[in-house]
Amino acid sequence: MHTSTFEKPCVASINGIALHTADAVLSADELRQRACAELLRQAAVARSLLSPNDQPDSDGVQSEAASHAIEALLELELRVPVPSDEACQRHYTAHQASYATGERVNVRHILFAVTQGVDVSLLRQRAEATLLNVRCHDGKSADDTFTKDAQTLSNCPSGAEGGQLGWLTASDCAPEFAKELFGNKEVGVLPRLVHSRFGLHVVEVLAREAGKQQPFAAVRGAVAMALQQKAYVTALRQYLTLLAGTAVVEGVDLDAADSALMQ
C-alpha cells in the first residue's frame, strides 16, 4: 500500500532537532515560540557563540549558555536605529492618548483560558460564539447575557461575579491586555476578542475616566523607547524569517516563504 509522503510529522523539528516529545501537545503559539528559539540557538552555534554540544531540553527550556549566546547573537545581527526627534514627535502626535496618565477603565470579561492540551481552534470558536451572543443583545438583556455567560463559561474567578474586574489602570493589566483597553474611547462590548498570555477574552468596557495629557517633553524618553521596541521587533522578525528560509522546518508553520519581510 502506498503511503503519502505529505503526512504531517508527529514531532515538529528545526533541522532535525525535535521541538517537543512525541506525546506533548502544544498550542500553535507555543510551537512557533519554540521553533524561533531553536532557530536562534542553532544560529548562535553556527556563529561559534555557543558550543555544538549544547542541546535543548525536550520541554523547550534552553540552557543558560544558550540564552547568553542568543543575546550576543542578536547584538551582532540586529540593527535598530535610534529614532529621530521628528519621528518621536510624529508618533506622540498620533498616539497622545497613550501617553496620558491616570486613565482608568471599568471592565468585565469572560476568559477562555489557553491551557496545556486545549484545542485552541475549538476554544476560539467558543469564544467567538460567546462574543457574538453578548453583542446581539441590548440594554438589560445584554447585561443579563454577559453575566450569565461569565458565570457559566469564564475560566477566571471573576466569573462568579459576572466577570467584574472593577476599575483598572494600565499597570493593573498584562501589557497585551492593557494595549487593547487604554488609549482609545471605546465603551461597551469590544467588537473583537482580546488576546493575552492567559487566553482569549470577551471584554466589556463599562465606563472610562480620561487621564491627564502629558506634554511631549515629559514623555520624550518613553516615546523613543516605544519606537525602538517596535523597530527591534521588526528587525527580529526579519532575522527569524531569513533563518527559517534556509532551515529545514517540519511540523510548524512559520510563514517564512510568504513573509513580506523577505522582500
C-alpha positions as CSV (number, residue, x, y, z in Angstrom):
1,M,0.0,0.0,0.0
2,H,1.3,3.4,-1.0
3,T,1.8,5.8,2.0
4,S,1.6,9.5,1.3
5,T,4.8,11.4,1.9
6,F,2.8,14.6,2.8
7,E,1.5,13.5,6.2
8,K,2.2,15.9,8.9
9,P,5.1,14.7,11.2
10,C,4.2,13.7,14.7
11,V,7.1,15.8,16.1
12,A,8.0,19.3,14.9
13,S,11.6,20.0,14.3
14,I,14.2,22.5,13.1
15,N,17.0,21.0,11.0
16,G,16.2,17.6,12.6
17,I,16.2,18.9,16.2
18,A,12.9,18.0,17.8
19,L,11.0,20.8,19.5
20,H,9.0,18.5,21.8
21,T,8.4,14.9,22.8
22,A,6.0,12.7,20.7
23,D,3.4,12.8,23.4
24,A,3.4,16.6,24.0
25,V,0.5,18.7,22.9
26,L,1.4,22.3,22.2
27,S,-0.6,25.3,21.0
28,A,0.4,26.8,17.7
29,D,1.8,29.8,19.5
30,E,3.9,27.7,21.9
31,L,5.2,25.7,18.9
32,R,6.2,28.8,17.0
33,Q,7.9,30.2,20.1
34,R,10.0,27.0,20.5
35,A,10.8,27.0,16.8
36,C,12.0,30.6,16.8
37,A,14.1,29.9,19.9
38,E,15.7,26.9,18.3
39,L,16.4,28.8,15.1
40,L,18.3,31.4,17.2
41,R,20.1,28.7,19.2
42,Q,21.3,27.0,16.1
43,A,22.4,30.3,14.6
44,A,24.4,31.0,17.7
45,V,26.2,27.6,17.3
46,A,26.9,28.4,13.7
47,R,28.5,31.8,14.7
48,S,30.7,30.0,17.3
49,L,28.9,31.8,20.1
50,L,27.7,28.5,21.6
51,S,29.2,25.1,21.9
52,P,28.0,22.5,19.4
53,N,27.5,20.2,22.3
54,D,24.7,22.4,23.7
55,Q,21.3,20.6,23.4
56,P,17.8,22.0,24.1
57,D,15.6,20.2,26.7
58,S,12.6,18.3,25.4
59,D,10.4,20.7,27.4
60,G,11.6,23.7,25.4
61,V,13.8,25.2,28.2
62,Q,17.2,26.3,26.8
63,S,20.4,26.3,28.8
64,E,21.8,29.4,30.4
65,A,24.7,29.3,28.0
66,A,22.2,29.3,25.1
67,S,20.3,32.2,26.4
68,H,23.5,34.3,26.8
69,A,24.7,33.2,23.3
70,I,21.4,34.3,21.7
71,E,21.7,37.7,23.4
72,A,25.2,38.1,21.9
73,L,23.9,36.9,18.5
74,L,21.1,39.4,18.4
75,E,23.5,42.2,19.4
76,L,25.6,41.3,16.4
77,E,22.9,40.7,13.9
78,L,20.1,43.3,14.6
79,R,20.4,46.9,13.5
80,V,18.0,49.0,15.5
81,P,18.2,52.8,14.6
82,V,17.8,55.5,17.2
83,P,14.6,57.4,16.4
84,S,14.9,61.0,15.5
85,D,13.2,63.8,17.3
86,E,10.9,64.3,14.3
87,A,9.9,60.6,14.3
88,C,9.2,60.8,18.1
89,Q,7.1,63.9,17.7
90,R,5.1,62.3,14.9
91,H,4.5,59.2,17.0
92,Y,3.5,61.3,20.0
93,T,1.1,63.4,18.0
94,A,-0.6,60.3,16.6
95,H,-0.8,58.5,19.9
96,Q,-1.3,61.2,22.5
97,A,-3.9,59.3,24.4
98,S,-1.3,56.5,25.0
99,Y,0.8,59.0,27.0
100,A,-1.9,60.2,29.3
101,T,-1.5,59.3,33.0
102,G,-4.2,58.3,35.4
103,E,-6.6,56.8,32.8
104,R,-8.9,54.2,34.3
105,V,-11.5,51.8,32.8
106,N,-14.3,49.9,34.5
107,V,-14.2,46.4,32.9
108,R,-15.6,43.0,33.0
109,H,-14.6,40.0,30.9
110,I,-15.2,36.3,30.0
111,L,-11.9,34.4,29.9
112,F,-11.4,31.3,27.7
113,A,-8.1,30.1,29.1
114,V,-5.4,28.5,26.9
115,T,-4.1,25.6,29.0
116,Q,-1.9,22.5,28.3
117,G,-3.7,20.2,25.8
118,V,-6.6,22.5,25.0
119,D,-7.8,22.6,21.4
120,V,-7.1,26.2,20.5
121,S,-9.2,26.2,17.4
122,L,-12.2,24.9,19.2
123,L,-11.6,27.3,22.1
124,R,-11.5,30.2,19.6
125,Q,-14.8,29.1,18.1
126,R,-16.4,29.0,21.6
127,A,-15.0,32.5,22.4
128,E,-16.2,34.0,19.1
129,A,-19.7,32.5,19.5
130,T,-19.9,34.0,23.0
131,L,-18.7,37.4,21.7
132,L,-21.4,37.3,19.1
133,N,-24.0,36.3,21.6
134,V,-23.4,39.1,24.0
135,R,-23.2,41.7,21.2
136,C,-26.5,40.6,19.8
137,H,-28.4,41.9,22.9
138,D,-29.1,45.5,24.0
139,G,-29.7,47.1,27.4
140,K,-30.7,45.0,30.3
141,S,-30.9,41.9,28.1
142,A,-27.2,42.3,27.1
143,D,-26.3,42.8,30.8
144,D,-28.0,39.6,31.8
145,T,-26.5,37.7,28.9
146,F,-23.0,38.8,29.7
147,T,-23.4,38.0,33.4
148,K,-24.8,34.5,32.7
149,D,-22.1,33.7,30.1
150,A,-19.4,34.9,32.5
151,Q,-20.7,32.7,35.3
152,T,-21.0,29.6,33.2
153,L,-18.1,29.9,30.7
154,S,-15.4,32.1,32.2
155,N,-12.2,30.4,33.4
156,C,-11.4,33.4,35.6
157,P,-12.5,33.5,39.3
158,S,-14.2,36.8,38.4
159,G,-16.8,34.7,36.5
160,A,-18.6,34.2,39.8
161,E,-19.2,38.0,39.9
162,G,-20.4,38.2,36.3
163,G,-16.8,38.8,35.1
164,Q,-16.4,42.0,37.0
165,L,-12.8,43.2,37.2
166,G,-13.7,46.7,38.5
167,W,-11.7,49.9,37.9
168,L,-8.3,49.2,36.4
169,T,-5.3,51.3,35.4
170,A,-2.8,50.1,32.7
171,S,-0.4,48.9,35.4
172,D,-3.0,46.6,36.8
173,C,-3.1,44.6,33.5
174,A,-0.9,42.4,31.4
175,P,0.7,44.7,28.7
176,E,-1.1,43.0,25.8
177,F,-4.4,43.3,27.7
178,A,-3.8,47.0,28.6
179,K,-2.9,47.8,24.9
180,E,-6.5,46.9,23.9
181,L,-8.2,48.8,26.7
182,F,-6.3,52.0,27.1
183,G,-5.7,55.0,24.8
184,N,-9.0,54.8,23.0
185,K,-12.6,55.8,23.5
186,E,-14.4,52.5,23.1
187,V,-17.2,51.8,25.6
188,G,-19.4,48.7,25.5
189,V,-18.6,45.1,24.4
190,L,-15.4,45.3,22.3
191,P,-16.1,44.0,18.8
192,R,-13.1,41.7,18.9
193,L,-11.6,39.1,21.1
194,V,-8.7,40.3,23.3
195,H,-5.7,38.1,23.3
196,S,-3.4,37.8,26.4
197,R,-0.9,35.4,27.9
198,F,-3.9,33.9,29.8
199,G,-6.1,33.2,26.8
200,L,-8.9,34.8,24.8
201,H,-11.2,37.4,26.4
202,V,-14.6,38.8,25.7
203,V,-14.4,42.3,27.1
204,E,-16.9,44.9,28.0
205,V,-15.8,48.4,29.0
206,L,-18.5,49.8,31.3
207,A,-17.0,53.2,31.8
208,R,-13.9,55.3,31.3
209,E,-12.1,58.0,33.2
210,A,-9.8,60.0,31.0
211,G,-6.2,60.5,32.1
212,K,-4.2,63.7,32.2
213,Q,-2.4,64.6,29.0
214,Q,1.4,64.8,29.3
215,P,3.5,67.2,27.2
216,F,5.9,65.8,24.7
217,A,8.9,66.9,26.6
218,A,7.8,64.9,29.6
219,V,7.4,61.7,27.7
220,R,10.1,62.0,25.0
221,G,12.1,59.1,26.5
222,A,9.0,56.8,26.7
223,V,8.2,57.7,23.0
224,A,11.7,56.9,21.9
225,M,11.7,53.6,23.8
226,A,8.3,52.6,22.2
227,L,9.7,53.4,18.7
228,Q,12.9,51.5,19.4
229,Q,11.0,48.5,20.7
230,K,8.9,48.5,17.5
231,A,12.0,48.7,15.4
232,Y,13.6,45.9,17.4
233,V,10.6,43.6,16.9
234,T,10.6,44.3,13.2
235,A,14.3,43.5,12.9
236,L,14.0,40.4,14.9
237,R,11.0,39.2,12.8
238,Q,13.0,39.8,9.7
239,Y,16.1,37.9,11.0
240,L,14.0,34.9,12.1
241,T,12.3,34.9,8.6
242,L,15.7,34.7,7.0
243,L,16.9,31.9,9.3
244,A,13.7,30.0,8.7
245,G,14.1,30.4,4.9
246,T,17.4,28.5,5.0
247,A,16.4,25.8,7.6
248,V,14.5,22.5,7.3
249,V,11.4,23.3,9.2
250,E,8.9,20.4,9.9
251,G,5.6,20.4,11.7
252,V,5.4,24.1,12.4
253,D,4.2,26.9,10.1
254,L,6.5,30.0,10.4
255,D,5.2,31.5,7.2
256,A,8.8,32.0,6.1
257,A,8.0,31.9,2.3
258,D,5.1,34.3,2.4
259,S,6.5,36.9,4.8
260,A,6.7,40.4,3.4
261,L,10.0,40.8,5.3
262,M,11.6,38.6,2.7
263,Q,11.0,41.2,0.1
